[in-house]
Amino acid sequence: MMGPPSLYCTRHRTISNNISSYRIASLLRSANKPRE
């Protein structure tokens, strides 16, 4: 069985935040990269 719903929601939210922050970081990195 899974843990309490609140724990699952917190963990899921943390994973989503990590994914979104990673995507934002990659977008910024590609934007800051000098154009060829």
N, C-alpha and C positions, 0 to 999 in steps of 0.2 A: 504493500500500500504506500501511497505517497504521503508526504508530511502534510501539515495543516495548509489549507488553501492560501492563507496569508503568506506563509513561507514560500510557497510555490510562486505566488504572484511577485513577491519581492525578487526572487531569483530570476524569474522570467524577465522582469523589468530591468534588472541589472544586465542580463545578457543582451537585451534589446538596446540598452544604452551603449554597451560596448560595441555592438555592431554598428550603430548609427555614428558613434564617435570615430570608429575606424574608417567608415566611409567618408565622413567629413574630412578626416586627416588625409586620406588618399586624394580627395578632391582638391584640397588646399595644396598638397604636394605637387599634383599635376598642374595646377594653376600657377604655382610659383616657379615651375620648371621653365627655363628660357626656351623660347620658340626656336625650333630648328630653321 
